[in-house]
């Protein structure tokens, strides 16, 4: 049971961070389908930073540098969406899909190039970071506490405050609901949308880092992030673009994802003799079922996905 709680919290942290990123982007009026690709690139930045950090560095400094690397790479990669969708009015769904294809492919090419440079016989897409990863873990009795659990909770509170209690958040939401009205009172819609996309890139990249450090000490980038970017989109929609609801949805989806890792520890589930692949499919099946019932009543920002035309009223 303790292991189930542990995995639920870490997977919920991944989903929460990435879904909050999508929430900021869509509140600004830009649909970010490319969260999957952003997660992979953020994970790459964090993994390479952990790989090359010198041994013996203080844990707080390790945590800070690795997080900064993931956030920075995620933001830079998300700029591709920002420039294409905001500057050139490209179709946001198509650009996001392109990012999802580009991210994993670019990560594999970069890692293989690095590994080959180190050893001509090493053509794998694997990055090992076992030593640095220990900085993120603290054992509390039998419970393995990951500092990302606390970071995700803090980001949930910060996101709620920023979106609903600050001038920036209210302006951001205005740009996603009625950008022409926002522009009429002096709000720069383009800057606000860039800000929303960059925040989504930062949180998406951080979510990718959390995912690859959840229980493993190396990551093979050919595997991507197993659809967690799309699962986070389902969490965001299920949470109706509201941070607190997104947090609860992340716990639900995180529970079903964790169940696939630890179901063998429950005699009742083992007695059912269901194939392990079914448990692996559970979070994705649940997401489809949830979206069927929620999509009709979804309250998405009214102007999301619509390129802003300053001359339109």
C-alpha positions in Angstrom: 0.0 0.0 0.0 2.8 2.4 0.8 4.4 1.7 -2.5 1.1 2.5 -4.3 0.9 5.8 -2.5 4.5 6.6 -3.4 4.0 5.9 -7.1 0.6 7.7 -7.2 2.2 10.9 -5.8 5.1 10.9 -8.2 3.0 10.1 -11.3 0.4 12.7 -10.1 3.3 15.2 -9.8 4.2 14.6 -13.4 0.7 15.0 -14.7 0.0 18.0 -12.5 3.0 20.0 -13.7 2.5 19.3 -17.3 -1.3 19.9 -17.1 -0.7 23.2 -15.4 1.6 24.1 -18.2 -1.1 23.4 -20.7 -3.5 25.3 -18.6 -1.4 28.5 -18.7 -1.0 28.2 -22.5 -4.6 27.7 -23.2 -5.7 30.4 -20.8 -3.6 32.7 -23.0 -5.4 31.5 -26.1 -2.8 29.0 -27.5 -3.5 25.3 -27.6 -0.4 23.4 -26.7 -0.7 19.9 -28.1 3.1 19.7 -28.1 3.4 18.9 -24.4 4.7 15.4 -25.2 7.6 16.7 -27.2 8.3 19.5 -24.6 8.5 16.8 -21.9 11.1 14.8 -23.8 13.3 17.9 -24.4 13.0 19.0 -20.8 13.9 15.5 -19.7 16.9 15.5 -22.0 18.2 18.8 -20.6 17.8 17.5 -17.0 19.3 14.1 -17.8 22.4 15.5 -19.5 22.9 18.0 -16.7 22.8 15.2 -14.1 25.2 13.1 -16.2 27.9 15.8 -16.4 27.6 17.3 -12.9 30.7 16.6 -10.8 30.4 14.1 -8.1 30.2 15.4 -4.5 28.3 18.5 -5.4 25.8 19.7 -2.7 22.3 18.2 -3.2 20.5 21.6 -3.1 22.8 22.9 -5.9 22.3 19.7 -7.9 18.5 20.1 -7.6 18.6 23.7 -8.6 20.9 23.3 -11.7 19.0 20.2 -13.0 15.6 22.0 -12.6 16.9 25.1 -14.3 18.3 23.1 -17.2 15.0 21.3 -17.8 12.9 24.5 -17.5 15.2 26.4 -19.8 15.2 23.7 -22.5 11.4 23.3 -22.2 11.0 27.1 -22.7 13.3 27.2 -25.7 11.5 24.3 -27.4 8.1 25.8 -26.7 9.2 29.0 -28.4 8.8 27.0 -31.7 5.1 26.8 -31.0 5.0 30.5 -29.9 6.7 31.9 -32.9 4.7 29.7 -35.4 1.3 30.2 -33.7 1.5 33.8 -32.5 3.9 35.4 -35.0 2.9 33.5 -38.2 -0.7 32.5 -37.2 0.0 28.8 -38.0 -2.4 26.1 -37.1 -1.7 25.4 -33.4 -2.7 21.8 -33.5 -0.5 21.0 -36.5 2.5 22.8 -34.9 1.9 21.0 -31.6 1.8 17.7 -33.5 5.1 18.6 -35.2 6.7 19.3 -31.8 5.6 15.9 -30.6 7.4 14.3 -33.6 10.4 16.5 -33.4 11.1 16.3 -29.7 11.7 12.5 -29.3 13.6 12.3 -32.7 15.9 15.2 -31.8 16.5 13.8 -28.3 17.6 10.4 -29.8 19.9 12.0 -32.3 21.5 14.2 -29.7 22.1 11.4 -27.2 23.4 9.0 -29.8 25.8 11.7 -31.0 27.1 12.3 -27.5 27.4 8.5 -26.7 29.2 7.9 -30.0 31.6 10.7 -29.4 32.5 9.1 -26.0 32.7 5.6 -27.5 32.4 4.6 -31.1 30.8 1.3 -30.1 28.0 3.0 -28.1 25.1 3.9 -30.4 22.4 3.7 -27.7 20.0 6.5 -26.8 20.5 6.0 -23.1 21.6 8.6 -20.5 22.6 7.3 -17.1 22.3 9.7 -14.1 22.2 7.4 -11.1 24.5 9.4 -8.8 22.9 12.8 -9.3 19.4 11.4 -9.0 20.0 10.6 -5.3 19.8 14.3 -4.6 16.1 14.3 -5.3 15.3 11.4 -3.0 14.9 11.3 0.8 13.9 8.2 2.7 11.3 8.7 5.5 11.1 5.3 7.1 10.0 3.0 4.3 8.6 5.8 2.2 10.8 7.2 -0.5 10.0 10.9 -0.6 10.8 12.7 -3.9 11.3 16.5 -3.6 9.4 16.8 -6.9 6.2 15.9 -4.9 6.6 19.0 -2.8 7.6 21.1 -5.8 4.5 20.0 -7.7 2.3 20.9 -4.7 3.9 24.3 -4.5 3.4 24.9 -8.2 -0.3 24.1 -7.8 -0.7 26.8 -5.1 1.4 29.3 -7.1 -0.6 28.6 -10.3 -3.9 29.2 -8.5 -2.7 32.4 -7.0 -1.1 33.7 -10.2 -4.2 32.9 -12.4 -6.9 34.2 -10.1 -5.2 36.7 -7.6 -2.7 38.6 -9.7 -3.0 41.2 -12.5 -0.9 39.1 -14.7 -3.2 36.1 -14.4 -6.3 38.0 -15.0 -4.8 39.6 -18.1 -3.7 36.2 -19.3 -7.2 34.8 -18.9 -8.7 37.8 -20.6 -6.5 37.1 -23.7 -7.9 33.6 -23.9 -11.5 34.6 -23.5 -11.8 37.8 -25.5 -8.4 39.1 -26.8 -10.0 42.1 -28.7 -11.5 43.4 -25.5 -8.2 42.8 -23.7 -6.4 44.8 -26.4 -8.9 47.6 -26.2 -7.8 48.3 -22.6 -4.1 48.3 -23.4 -3.2 44.7 -22.8 -0.6 43.4 -25.3 -2.2 40.1 -26.4 0.9 38.9 -28.2 3.2 39.3 -25.2 0.6 37.6 -22.9 0.3 34.7 -25.3 4.1 34.3 -25.5 4.2 34.4 -21.7 1.5 31.6 -21.5 3.4 29.4 -24.0 6.8 29.9 -22.2 5.2 29.0 -18.9 3.8 25.9 -20.4 7.2 25.1 -21.8 8.8 25.5 -18.4 6.3 23.4 -16.5 6.2 20.8 -19.3 10.0 20.5 -19.3 10.0 20.1 -15.6 7.3 17.4 -15.8 9.5 15.5 -18.3 12.4 15.6 -15.8 10.1 14.3 -13.0 8.9 11.4 -15.2 12.4 10.1 -16.1 13.6 10.2 -12.5 10.6 8.3 -11.1 12.2 5.1 -10.0 14.9 4.7 -12.6 18.6 5.8 -12.8 18.9 5.9 -16.6 16.6 6.7 -19.5 16.4 5.4 -23.0 15.1 8.3 -25.0 13.8 6.1 -27.8 10.9 5.4 -25.3 9.8 9.0 -25.1 7.5 9.6 -22.2 4.9 7.0 -22.9 2.1 9.4 -23.8 2.1 11.3 -20.6 1.9 14.6 -22.5 -1.5 13.6 -23.9 -2.5 12.1 -20.6 -1.8 15.5 -19.0 -4.1 17.1 -21.6 -6.8 14.8 -20.5 -6.1 15.8 -16.9 -6.4 19.5 -17.8 -9.7 19.0 -19.6 -11.1 16.8 -16.8 -10.0 19.6 -14.4 -11.8 22.2 -16.5 -8.7 24.4 -16.8 -8.8 25.1 -13.0 -5.7 24.4 -11.0 -7.3 22.8 -8.0 -9.5 20.6 -10.1 -6.5 19.7 -12.2 -4.7 18.7 -9.0 -7.5 16.3 -8.0 -7.7 14.9 -11.6 -3.9 14.3 -11.5 -4.2 12.3 -8.4 -6.9 10.1 -10.0 -5.0 9.5 -13.2 -1.8 9.0 -11.2 -3.4 6.3 -9.1 -4.4 4.3 -12.1 -0.9 4.7 -13.6 0.7 3.7 -10.3 -1.6 0.6 -10.1 0.1 -0.8 -13.2 3.4 -0.8 -11.3 2.4 -2.4 -8.0 -0.8 -4.4 -8.7 1.2 -7.6 -8.1 1.4 -6.6 -4.4 -2.4 -7.0 -4.0 -3.7 -10.5 -3.7 -7.2 -9.6 -4.9 -5.9 -8.1 -8.1 -3.5 -11.0 -8.7 -6.4 -13.5 -8.2 -8.2 -11.9 -11.1 -5.4 -13.1 -13.4 -5.7 -10.1 -15.7 -2.9 -9.5 -18.2 -0.3 -6.9 -17.1 -0.9 -5.0 -20.3 -4.5 -4.2 -19.2 -3.2 -2.5 -16.1 -0.7 -0.5 -18.3 -3.6 0.6 -20.4 -5.9 1.6 -17.5 -4.9 5.3 -17.3 -5.4 5.7 -21.1 -8.7 3.9 -21.0 -9.9 6.0 -18.1 -8.9 9.2 -20.0 -11.0 8.2 -23.0 -14.0 7.4 -20.8 -13.6 10.6 -18.8 -13.3 12.7 -22.0 -16.5 11.2 -23.5 -18.5 12.4 -20.5 -16.7 15.7 -19.8 -16.1 17.1 -23.3 -19.7 18.1 -23.8 -19.6 20.2 -20.7 -16.1 21.5 -21.0 -15.5 25.2 -20.3 -12.4 25.9 -22.4 -11.2 29.4 -23.0 -13.4 30.8 -25.7 -10.6 32.2 -27.9 -8.2 29.2 -27.6 -6.8 28.0 -30.9 -7.9 31.2 -32.7 -5.1 33.3 -34.1 -5.4 36.9 -32.8 -6.2 39.5 -35.5 -5.7 43.0 -34.1 -8.0 44.4 -36.8 -10.9 42.1 -36.0 -13.7 43.1 -33.7 
